[in-house]
């Protein structure tokens, strides 16, 4: 309920806070020497000291994403991650020790090299500085700001547009912020709540939030609020997002809703019979992903390399879920009835049932096609035919949304691989593994390799295959870092890894495996 406070109606004052800063030694920046950075110590960590350098390797693709989205160099991105890891225990301990006087914390600088900790207690500033953070004196504690926000959430819950579309605590300014499209109305309402006007800042903004839903292969969608099909693969055409599916699911102009009955998109193109494919564009509530729903999780599609006959394929659908089989035949012509003939389909012995139509087929992490039709069921077994995805992409001029291939291990890198070898190289040296020889596969396999080189070196990794006359490189990682990884889907044959010391010397570990697709 709103409580009237006449003297404050329509008035929001800027926050008033005494700021006291005490110079402290920052964490290392990207421009500093890495060797010196490793000498920085964390006086509040267990054991009394901690290296500033992270012992954890960043997740695959994170450095690249930070460079792209934050405008950082690779060195700045790595330094930022190292500083974030270093400061985490310092912040947690200060938060706990400052108690009711804690006013919030945040990182500043391109490489997150400064940790600022706010407090309402002037006497606490030496403790903050001694921990390696920069203290800031503020008027309100985080507990007080949170209580003000909770009160506003309650009082403005039924206020509609005037209540704002986002409310949050901004520890940097020591205020509660309300974003709204009607700022004057919002200020008037805030004046009636009884909360401290100095503690609230109303911001005019038209950037409303909206729900975002993921497009995933195998999820259900409905056509014209009637029948159901399954999403094939996410795709894009310029700035337009969407997905591909089966043509018999809908005609051009048909409207779709998602698995959650939320408005989704429109069929921009559809071909059936003759072919059986379609291209559906989606609204901004839906985010394309490379994911295909599988049992207990998702698989990220990394490309559309065609699997050979006899290779395993798995499909996902909104009726029967995840089922697998093998590629039996290609270039199959199917007559559904006297007037509906579809050509150039691929035959598999994976089962499916009504509602699975349009869903994706994958081989390992490669997109193969979308379900057209089938016989039998997933109880007694059956066969299916799919429309190859490469033809769909070409027909509509769309691009598949793909994920970056990653090695199967996560935390412990190369030692997690089932096959491991180690060696030592001088600069310019070359070694062939395993043990100067090769390994043989008798069927289609996914080859994954992981190389951990000595710190500060540049070791390169190559996967080679014997073509009957010579060894040919089929995959490589020659980036500037010491650690490398390779993922390659290849036919039966002889394979070996080549390790080259482009610069630097020392010991290395190679982990590798070759799984069934």
C-alpha positions as CSV (number, residue, x, y, z in Angstrom):
1,X,0.0,0.0,0.0
2,X,1.3,3.5,-0.8
3,X,1.9,5.8,2.2
4,X,1.6,9.6,1.6
5,X,4.6,11.8,2.3
6,X,3.5,15.2,1.1
7,X,6.8,17.0,1.6
8,X,8.6,14.7,-0.7
9,X,6.2,14.3,-3.6
10,X,7.9,14.5,-7.0
11,X,11.3,15.1,-5.5
12,X,14.3,12.8,-5.9
13,X,17.6,14.1,-4.6
14,X,21.1,13.0,-5.7
15,X,22.8,10.7,-3.2
16,X,25.0,12.4,-0.7
17,X,28.0,10.3,0.5
18,X,31.4,11.0,1.9
19,X,34.0,9.2,-0.2
20,X,37.4,8.4,1.2
21,X,39.9,6.6,-0.9
22,X,43.2,5.1,0.3
23,X,45.8,4.2,-2.4
24,X,46.6,0.5,-2.4
25,X,48.6,-1.7,-4.7
26,X,46.3,-2.9,-7.5
27,X,46.3,-6.4,-9.0
28,X,48.4,-6.8,-12.1
29,X,47.3,-5.2,-15.3
30,X,47.9,-6.7,-18.8
31,X,50.7,-4.2,-19.3
32,X,52.7,-5.5,-16.3
33,X,55.3,-8.2,-16.5
34,X,53.6,-11.5,-15.9
35,X,56.6,-12.7,-13.8
36,X,56.0,-9.8,-11.4
37,X,52.3,-10.4,-11.4
38,X,52.9,-13.9,-10.1
39,X,54.6,-12.4,-7.1
40,X,51.5,-10.5,-5.9
41,X,50.2,-11.8,-2.7
42,X,46.8,-12.1,-1.1
43,X,47.3,-11.3,2.6
44,X,43.8,-12.6,3.6
45,X,44.0,-16.0,1.8
46,X,44.4,-19.2,3.7
47,X,48.1,-19.9,4.2
48,X,48.9,-16.2,4.0
49,X,49.8,-16.0,0.3
50,X,48.4,-16.8,-3.1
51,X,49.8,-16.4,-6.6
52,X,47.9,-13.9,-8.7
53,X,48.1,-16.2,-11.7
54,X,45.1,-18.5,-12.1
55,X,45.8,-22.2,-11.7
56,X,42.6,-22.8,-13.8
57,X,42.6,-22.6,-17.5
58,X,39.7,-20.4,-18.9
59,X,36.8,-22.4,-20.5
60,X,37.1,-23.0,-24.2
61,X,36.3,-19.8,-26.2
62,X,36.1,-17.4,-23.2
63,X,39.2,-15.4,-24.1
64,X,38.0,-15.0,-27.6
65,X,34.6,-13.9,-26.4
66,X,36.0,-11.3,-24.0
67,X,38.2,-9.9,-26.7
68,X,35.2,-9.6,-29.0
69,X,32.6,-8.3,-26.5
70,X,34.7,-6.1,-24.1
71,X,37.2,-4.9,-26.7
72,X,40.2,-6.4,-24.8
73,X,43.4,-7.8,-26.0
74,X,44.1,-11.5,-25.3
75,X,46.6,-10.4,-22.6
76,X,44.0,-8.1,-21.0
77,X,41.3,-10.7,-21.1
78,X,43.6,-13.3,-19.3
79,X,44.7,-10.7,-16.8
80,X,41.0,-9.8,-16.1
81,X,40.2,-13.5,-15.4
82,X,43.2,-13.9,-13.2
83,X,42.3,-10.8,-11.1
84,X,38.7,-11.9,-10.8
85,X,39.9,-15.3,-9.4
86,X,42.4,-13.6,-7.1
87,X,39.9,-11.0,-5.7
88,X,37.0,-13.5,-5.1
89,X,38.3,-14.8,-1.7
90,X,39.4,-11.3,-0.6
91,X,35.9,-9.9,-1.3
92,X,34.1,-12.8,0.4
93,X,36.2,-12.3,3.6
94,X,35.7,-8.6,3.8
95,X,32.0,-8.9,3.2
96,X,31.9,-11.3,6.1
97,X,34.1,-9.3,8.5
98,X,32.5,-5.9,7.7
99,X,29.0,-7.3,8.6
100,X,26.4,-4.7,8.9
101,X,28.8,-2.0,7.7
102,X,29.4,-3.6,4.3
103,X,28.2,-1.3,1.5
104,X,28.9,-3.5,-1.5
105,X,31.9,-4.2,-3.8
106,X,32.8,-4.0,-7.4
107,X,35.8,-4.3,-9.8
108,X,37.1,-1.5,-11.9
109,X,39.7,-1.2,-14.8
110,X,40.0,-2.9,-18.1
111,X,41.6,-5.9,-16.5
112,X,39.6,-5.7,-13.3
113,X,42.7,-4.7,-11.5
114,X,41.0,-2.7,-8.7
115,X,38.6,-4.1,-6.1
116,X,36.6,-1.4,-4.4
117,X,34.8,-2.2,-1.1
118,X,32.3,0.2,0.3
119,X,31.6,0.6,4.0
120,X,29.7,2.9,6.3
121,X,32.4,2.5,9.0
122,X,35.4,4.8,8.6
123,X,37.3,2.7,11.1
124,X,37.1,-0.3,8.8
125,X,39.1,1.4,6.0
126,X,42.6,0.3,7.1
127,X,41.4,-3.3,7.2
128,X,40.1,-3.0,3.6
129,X,43.3,-1.4,2.4
130,X,45.4,-4.0,4.1
131,X,43.5,-6.7,2.2
132,X,44.5,-5.2,-1.1
133,X,41.2,-3.5,-1.9
134,X,40.3,0.2,-2.2
135,X,37.9,1.4,0.5
136,X,35.0,3.8,-0.1
137,X,32.9,5.4,2.6
138,X,29.2,5.5,1.8
139,X,26.0,6.7,3.6
140,X,24.0,3.4,3.4
141,X,25.0,-0.2,3.9
142,X,24.0,-2.9,1.5
143,X,21.5,-4.3,4.0
144,X,19.8,-0.9,4.2
145,X,19.7,-0.5,0.4
146,X,18.3,-4.0,0.0
147,X,15.6,-3.2,2.5
148,X,14.6,0.0,0.5
149,X,14.4,-2.0,-2.7
150,X,12.3,-4.7,-1.0
151,X,9.9,-1.9,0.2
152,X,9.7,-0.4,-3.3
153,X,9.1,-3.9,-4.8
154,X,6.1,-4.3,-2.5
155,X,4.7,-0.8,-2.8
156,X,5.1,-0.5,-6.6
157,X,4.0,-4.0,-7.4
158,X,0.5,-3.0,-8.6
159,X,1.5,0.4,-10.0
160,X,1.7,-0.7,-13.6
161,X,3.9,1.3,-16.0
162,X,4.6,3.9,-13.3
163,X,6.1,1.3,-11.0
164,X,9.0,0.9,-13.5
165,X,10.2,-2.1,-15.4
166,X,13.4,-2.7,-13.5
167,X,14.5,-2.0,-9.9
168,X,17.9,-2.8,-8.4
169,X,20.6,-1.8,-5.9
170,X,23.5,0.2,-7.5
171,X,26.4,-0.2,-5.1
172,X,28.6,2.1,-7.1
173,X,26.3,5.1,-6.4
174,X,24.9,3.8,-3.1
175,X,21.3,4.1,-4.4
176,X,18.3,2.0,-5.5
177,X,17.6,2.6,-9.2
178,X,14.2,2.4,-10.9
179,X,14.1,2.3,-14.7
180,X,10.9,3.5,-16.1
181,X,9.3,4.8,-19.3
182,X,7.3,7.5,-17.3
183,X,9.9,9.0,-15.0
184,X,7.7,11.8,-13.6
185,X,4.9,9.4,-12.6
186,X,7.4,7.1,-11.0
187,X,9.0,9.9,-9.0
188,X,5.6,10.9,-7.7
189,X,4.8,7.3,-6.6
190,X,8.2,7.0,-4.9
191,X,7.4,10.1,-3.0
192,X,4.4,8.4,-1.5
193,X,6.2,5.3,-0.3
194,X,8.0,6.8,2.7
195,X,11.4,5.5,1.7
196,X,14.4,7.8,1.8
197,X,14.4,10.0,-1.3
198,X,18.1,10.4,-1.3
199,X,18.5,6.7,-1.6
200,X,16.4,6.4,-4.9
201,X,17.3,7.4,-8.4
202,X,14.7,7.2,-11.2
203,X,16.1,6.7,-14.7
204,X,14.1,7.2,-17.9
205,X,14.7,4.3,-20.3
206,X,12.9,2.7,-23.2
207,X,15.0,-0.5,-23.0
208,X,12.4,-2.8,-21.6
209,X,13.4,-6.4,-20.9
210,X,11.7,-9.3,-22.6
211,X,11.7,-13.0,-22.1
212,X,14.3,-14.9,-24.2
213,X,13.7,-18.5,-25.2
214,X,16.2,-20.9,-26.7
215,X,15.6,-22.5,-30.1
216,X,16.8,-26.1,-29.8
217,X,16.6,-28.9,-32.2
218,X,14.0,-31.4,-31.2
219,X,11.8,-29.0,-29.2
220,X,8.1,-28.8,-30.1
221,X,6.4,-26.0,-32.0
222,X,2.9,-25.6,-33.2
223,X,1.6,-24.4,-36.5
224,X,-1.4,-22.1,-36.7
225,X,-2.2,-23.2,-33.1
226,X,-3.1,-26.6,-34.5
227,X,-0.7,-29.5,-35.3
228,X,2.7,-30.0,-33.8
229,X,6.2,-30.6,-35.4
230,X,9.7,-30.4,-34.1
231,X,12.5,-27.8,-34.6
232,X,15.2,-28.9,-36.8
233,X,18.3,-26.7,-36.6
234,X,18.8,-23.0,-35.7
235,X,19.8,-20.9,-38.7
236,X,20.4,-17.3,-39.7
237,X,20.0,-15.2,-42.8
238,X,21.8,-11.9,-42.3
239,X,20.3,-10.4,-39.1
240,X,17.3,-12.6,-39.2
241,X,17.1,-15.6,-36.8
242,X,15.1,-18.7,-37.4
243,X,15.2,-22.5,-37.9
244,X,14.8,-25.1,-40.5
245,X,12.3,-27.9,-40.4
246,X,10.1,-30.1,-42.6
247,X,8.1,-28.6,-45.5
248,X,5.0,-30.7,-44.8
249,X,4.7,-29.0,-41.3
250,X,3.4,-25.7,-42.8
251,X,3.0,-23.4,-45.8
252,X,4.6,-20.1,-46.3
253,X,2.8,-17.6,-44.1
254,X,1.9,-20.1,-41.4
255,X,2.3,-18.8,-37.9
256,X,4.2,-20.8,-35.2
257,X,4.2,-20.9,-31.4
258,X,6.9,-22.4,-29.3
259,X,6.9,-25.4,-26.9
260,X,5.7,-23.0,-24.2
261,X,2.8,-21.6,-26.3
262,X,4.6,-18.3,-26.7
263,X,4.4,-16.5,-30.1
264,X,7.4,-17.6,-32.1
265,X,7.6,-17.1,-35.9
266,X,6.4,-17.3,-39.4
267,X,7.1,-19.8,-42.3
268,X,9.1,-17.8,-44.9
269,X,9.4,-20.7,-47.3
270,X,8.2,-24.2,-47.6
271,X,8.6,-27.0,-50.2
272,X,6.5,-30.2,-50.2
273,X,6.1,-32.5,-52.1
274,X,9.2,-32.8,-54.3
275,X,11.3,-31.7,-51.4
276,X,10.4,-31.6,-47.7
277,X,12.0,-28.6,-46.1
278,X,11.0,-25.2,-44.6
279,X,12.6,-22.0,-43.3
280,X,10.9,-20.3,-40.3
281,X,11.9,-16.9,-39.0
282,X,11.4,-16.1,-35.3
283,X,10.7,-12.9,-33.3
284,X,13.2,-11.3,-30.9
285,X,12.0,-13.4,-28.0
286,X,13.7,-16.4,-29.4
287,X,17.5,-17.0,-29.4
288,X,19.0,-19.4,-31.9
289,X,21.4,-22.0,-30.5
290,X,23.5,-24.8,-31.9
291,X,21.9,-27.2,-29.5
292,X,20.0,-30.4,-30.2
293,X,18.1,-31.9,-27.3
294,X,19.4,-35.4,-26.3
295,X,18.8,-37.7,-23.4
296,X,19.6,-35.7,-20.2
297,X,21.1,-32.7,-22.0
298,X,22.0,-31.2,-25.3
299,X,24.5,-31.7,-28.1
300,X,26.2,-28.6,-29.7
301,X,26.3,-28.9,-33.5
302,X,29.6,-27.8,-35.0
303,X,29.0,-28.3,-38.7
304,X,27.2,-30.2,-41.5
305,X,29.7,-32.7,-42.7
306,X,27.8,-35.6,-44.4
307,X,28.2,-39.0,-42.6
308,X,29.0,-41.9,-44.8
309,X,26.7,-44.9,-45.2
310,X,26.8,-47.1,-42.2
311,X,27.6,-44.3,-39.8
312,X,25.5,-43.9,-36.7
313,X,22.9,-41.1,-36.6
314,X,20.7,-40.0,-33.8
315,X,17.5,-37.9,-34.0
316,X,15.6,-35.8,-31.6
317,X,11.8,-35.2,-31.6
318,X,9.1,-33.7,-29.5
319,X,7.1,-37.0,-29.4
320,X,9.7,-39.7,-28.8
321,X,12.8,-37.8,-27.8
322,X,16.2,-39.2,-28.6
323,X,16.7,-42.3,-30.8
324,X,19.6,-43.6,-32.8
325,X,20.2,-45.8,-35.8
326,X,22.5,-45.9,-38.9
327,X,22.5,-44.4,-42.3
328,X,21.2,-47.2,-44.7
329,X,20.8,-45.6,-48.1
330,X,21.1,-42.2,-49.8
331,X,19.2,-40.6,-52.7
332,X,16.0,-42.3,-51.7
333,X,12.7,-41.4,-53.5
334,X,9.6,-41.9,-51.2
335,X,6.0,-42.0,-52.4
336,X,3.8,-40.9,-49.5
337,X,0.7,-41.3,-51.6
338,X,-0.2,-40.9,-55.3
339,X,0.3,-37.1,-55.2
340,X,3.1,-36.7,-52.7
341,X,6.5,-37.9,-53.8
342,X,9.8,-36.7,-52.2
343,X,13.2,-37.3,-53.7
344,X,16.8,-37.3,-52.5
345,X,16.0,-38.4,-49.0
346,X,18.3,-40.4,-46.7
347,X,17.1,-43.7,-45.2
348,X,17.9,-44.7,-41.6
349,X,16.8,-47.4,-39.2
350,X,16.2,-44.9,-36.4
351,X,12.6,-44.9,-35.2
352,X,10.2,-41.9,-35.0
353,X,6.5,-41.2,-34.6
354,X,4.0,-38.4,-35.5
355,X,5.0,-35.0,-34.0
356,X,8.7,-35.8,-34.5
357,X,8.5,-34.4,-38.1
358,X,11.1,-31.7,-38.8
359,X,13.3,-32.7,-36.0
360,X,17.1,-33.0,-36.4
361,X,19.4,-35.9,-37.3
362,X,23.0,-35.6,-36.2
363,X,26.1,-37.8,-36.5
364,X,28.5,-37.1,-33.6
365,X,28.3,-33.3,-33.7
366,X,27.5,-32.8,-37.4
367,X,24.0,-31.8,-38.6
368,X,22.7,-34.3,-41.1
369,X,19.0,-33.4,-41.9
370,X,15.4,-33.0,-40.7
371,X,12.9,-35.8,-40.4
372,X,10.5,-36.2,-43.3
373,X,8.7,-39.4,-42.5
374,X,8.9,-43.0,-41.4
375,X,7.3,-46.4,-40.8
376,X,6.7,-48.4,-37.6
377,X,7.1,-46.8,-34.2
378,X,9.6,-46.6,-31.4
379,X,8.0,-49.5,-29.5
380,X,8.3,-52.2,-32.2
381,X,11.0,-50.4,-34.3
382,X,10.9,-48.8,-37.7
383,X,12.6,-46.8,-40.4
384,X,12.9,-43.0,-41.1
385,X,13.9,-40.8,-44.0
386,X,15.3,-37.3,-43.6
387,X,15.9,-34.3,-45.9
388,X,19.6,-33.6,-46.0
389,X,20.4,-30.3,-44.3
390,X,22.9,-29.0,-46.9
391,X,20.1,-28.9,-49.5
392,X,17.9,-26.9,-47.0
393,X,20.7,-24.3,-46.3
394,X,21.3,-23.9,-50.0
395,X,17.6,-23.6,-50.9
396,X,17.0,-20.6,-48.5
397,X,20.4,-19.1,-48.4
398,X,20.7,-19.6,-44.7
399,X,23.6,-20.4,-42.4
400,X,23.6,-23.1,-39.7
401,X,24.2,-21.9,-36.2
402,X,27.1,-23.9,-34.9
403,X,29.2,-24.4,-31.8
404,X,33.0,-24.6,-31.6
405,X,34.2,-28.1,-31.3
406,X,35.8,-28.8,-27.9
407,X,37.7,-31.8,-26.4
408,X,35.6,-34.1,-24.3
409,X,37.5,-33.4,-21.0
410,X,36.9,-30.4,-18.9
411,X,38.7,-29.6,-15.7
412,X,42.0,-31.6,-15.8
413,X,42.8,-31.2,-19.5
414,X,45.1,-33.6,-21.2
415,X,45.6,-36.0,-18.3
416,X,41.8,-36.8,-18.5
417,X,42.2,-38.5,-21.9
418,X,42.3,-42.3,-21.9
419,X,45.5,-42.4,-23.9
420,X,48.4,-40.3,-22.9
421,X,52.1,-39.9,-23.9
422,X,54.8,-37.5,-22.8
423,X,58.0,-36.2,-24.3
424,X,60.5,-33.4,-24.4
425,X,61.5,-31.2,-27.3
426,X,64.0,-28.5,-27.9
427,X,63.1,-25.4,-30.0
428,X,62.6,-26.5,-33.6
429,X,62.2,-30.2,-32.7
430,X,59.6,-32.6,-34.0
431,X,58.1,-35.7,-32.4
432,X,55.6,-38.3,-33.8
433,X,53.1,-39.9,-31.4
434,X,52.2,-42.5,-30.2
435,X,55.8,-43.6,-29.6
436,X,57.2,-42.6,-33.0
437,X,54.6,-44.8,-34.7
438,X,50.8,-44.6,-35.5
439,X,47.5,-46.0,-34.5
440,X,44.8,-47.6,-36.7
441,X,41.0,-47.3,-36.8
442,X,38.8,-49.7,-38.5
443,X,35.7,-47.5,-38.8
444,X,34.6,-43.9,-38.8
445,X,35.9,-42.2,-35.6
446,X,36.0,-38.9,-33.9
447,X,39.6,-38.1,-33.2
448,X,40.4,-35.7,-30.3
449,X,43.8,-34.7,-29.2
450,X,45.0,-32.3,-26.4
451,X,48.6,-31.0,-26.1
452,X,49.9,-29.3,-23.0
453,X,53.3,-27.6,-23.7
454,X,55.7,-26.0,-21.3
455,X,54.8,-22.5,-20.0
456,X,55.9,-19.7,-22.3
457,X,56.4,-21.9,-25.3
458,X,54.7,-22.3,-28.6
459,X,54.2,-26.0,-29.4
460,X,52.0,-26.9,-32.4
461,X,49.9,-30.1,-32.8
462,X,49.0,-31.8,-36.1
463,X,46.9,-34.9,-36.8
464,X,48.1,-36.8,-39.9
465,X,46.5,-39.6,-41.9
466,X,48.3,-42.1,-44.2
467,X,46.8,-41.8,-47.8
468,X,48.7,-44.8,-49.2
469,X,51.6,-42.8,-50.3
470,X,52.4,-40.2,-47.7
471,X,51.3,-38.7,-44.4
472,X,48.7,-35.9,-44.9
473,X,47.7,-33.3,-42.3
474,X,43.9,-33.5,-41.7
475,X,43.7,-31.3,-38.6
476,X,45.9,-28.9,-36.8
477,X,46.2,-26.3,-34.0
478,X,49.0,-23.8,-34.6
479,X,47.9,-21.0,-32.3
480,X,50.4,-18.9,-30.3
481,X,49.7,-20.6,-26.9
482,X,51.5,-23.5,-25.4
483,X,48.3,-25.6,-25.1
484,X,46.5,-27.0,-28.2
485,X,43.5,-29.1,-29.1
486,X,42.2,-30.9,-32.2
487,X,38.9,-32.5,-33.1
488,X,38.5,-34.4,-36.4
489,X,35.9,-36.8,-37.8
490,X,37.5,-39.3,-40.1
491,X,37.2,-42.6,-41.9
492,X,39.1,-45.8,-41.1
493,X,42.8,-45.7,-41.5
494,X,46.3,-45.0,-40.0
495,X,46.7,-41.9,-37.9
496,X,49.5,-40.2,-36.0
497,X,50.1,-36.9,-34.1
498,X,53.0,-34.6,-34.9
499,X,54.2,-32.3,-32.1
500,X,56.4,-29.4,-33.2
501,X,58.3,-27.0,-30.9
502,X,57.9,-23.7,-32.9
503,X,59.5,-21.8,-30.0
504,X,60.6,-22.7,-26.5
505,X,61.8,-26.0,-25.1
506,X,60.6,-28.4,-22.4
507,X,58.3,-31.3,-21.6
508,X,54.9,-31.8,-23.0
509,X,51.9,-34.1,-22.5
510,X,49.7,-35.4,-25.3
511,X,46.3,-36.9,-24.5
512,X,44.2,-38.4,-27.3
513,X,41.3,-40.7,-28.1
514,X,39.2,-41.9,-31.1
515,X,35.6,-42.5,-30.3
516,X,32.8,-44.2,-32.2
517,X,30.6,-41.5,-33.9
